[in-house]
């Protein structure tokens, strides 16, 4: 198994002359849908998440992106829903790989807004994650993007603050703007 992984790593390095479809000065717009597993400290079920994002590539490796995401979760044992909205700014590092596949890691900071039972609470949120883009088409302008991330935020129940960690997995499309 180790030899197979080593051989795969050597092939990736040998085939990595440039990133697919990403150039300095390009932009990116995308949308996706996912599933958020809410922290076990909450009484919330998993939720469907919708997100939009846009970014600017400072180089082939570095991107700054903005992300807006919204999830609505059922509150266990009630007929109530809780809504989470995140507004994040992420730094994205794109790895150099064979043409058409661009894995990345990201870290971000932003604002998380939680709404439950006609009450709203905003707090600072932090995000870490990773994923990959799989470009397709003749000019490699469109890609399928898959993400796995964890968002940490503080929520208040009116008496005390609690830190929660929600895990999100999502998939969507992204379109490259600018360049050839």
N, C-alpha and C positions, 0 to 999 in steps of 0.2 A: 504494500500500500504506500509506503514511504517513497519507493522508487517511482511509482505512478505519479504521486504528487510532485516530486522533484522534476520529473520529465515534463509535466504540465507547466510548472513554473518556468522552466527553461524555454519552452515554446512561447509562452507569453512574453517573456523578456526579449526573445529574438525577433518577435513579430511586432514590436512596439515602436515604430519610427515616429508616430504622431497620433494625437487623439483624433478620433473620428468626429467630423462635423463641428468641432469646437475650435474657435480661433479667438484671439484677443480682439475685443471690441464687439463680438457677437452678443446677442441677447437671446432670451429663452422665455416662452410663455407656456404654461401647462395647467392641466386640471386633472383631478383624480378622485377616486372613491376608495374608502377603506373601512376597516373595522378597528375600533378602539376598545381595548380591554381595560376597564376602569379599575383603579386601585382597590385592593381587597379591604382597605379601611373604610370604603364608602359602601352604601347600600345600593349601588348602581349596577345595572346590568351592562353588558357590552353595548356599544353604540355604532351606528353607521356614520362615517365621517365623510364630508365633502370638502375638497380643498382646491384653491387656485394659487398659482405661484408665478413669479416672474423674476428673471435674473439677468445679470450683466457679467460677462467674462472679462476679467482684468488680464488674464493670460490663459493658456491652455489648461493650466492646473487650477487656478483660483477663480471663484465666482462668488458674487454677493447676490443673495436672492431674498425677496420678500414673499411671505406666505400667509394666507388667510385660510383658516379651517374652522368648520362648525360640526358639532356632533350633538345628537339628542339621545339621551339614555333614559330608560325606564327606571323609576325608583322602586326597588323590590318591595312587595307587599302593599303597594299603593297604586292609584291610577294616575299619579303625578309623573311628570317628565322633568328632567334637568337638561339644560342646554349649555354647552361649552363652546366658546369661541376663542380662537387663538390668533393673534396677530404677531408674527415672528419675523425677525431679520436673521438670516442664516449665512454663515460663512461656509462655503462648500469647497472641498478639495477633490479634484477629479484625477483619478489615476490614469497613467498612460498604458493603454492596452491595445490589442489587435483592433483593426478597423471595424467600426460599427458597435463596439461594446465599450461603455464608459462607466466603470464602477466609481463610487464616491463615498466620502464620509462628510458629515455636516455637524455643526454646532451652532446654536442660536439662542437668542434672548428676545423676549417680547412681553406682551400683555395677554393674560388669560382672563376672560370674563365668564363667570358662572352665573346662570340664572335658574332659580328654583323657587317655586311657590311665590311668585310675584316679587322676589327679592333678587338683587343683583350684587355681585361682589367681583371686583377686579383686583388682580395681583400680578406681580412679575412672574414670568414663566421662563424656564430654561429647557432647551431641547438638544438631544444628541441622537445621531442616527447614521444610517448608511443605506446604500442601495445601488442601483445600476440603471443606466439608460441603454436601450437596445435600438440603435438607429436603423432605419430601413428606407428604401426608395433609392432612386438613382443618385440624387444629390444629398442624401442623408440629412434632410431637414426635419424629419419627423422621427419620434422615438417613443417606444413604450418605456415608461419609468416605473420602477418598483422601489418601495421604501419600507424600512423598518426603523421606527424611532421611539424614543421615550420622552415624554414631556412631564416636567416636574413643576408643580404650582402649589401655592398656598390657598386654602379655602377657609372661610370663616363660617361658623354656625351661629354667630351672634354672641357666643360665650368665649370661644377660643379659636385659634388658628390651627389648622392641620395641614401638613405637607402631603400631597398625593402624587403618585407616579403613575401615569397612564401610558400604556404601550399601544402603538398604532402601527398597523400594517396596511399598506395601500398600493394601488396600481392606477396608472393613468397614462395620458399622452402628453408629450411636450413637443413644441415646435421651435426650431432654431430660427432666429431673426438675424438678418444681416449676412455679410460675407458672400461667398460664391454660391 
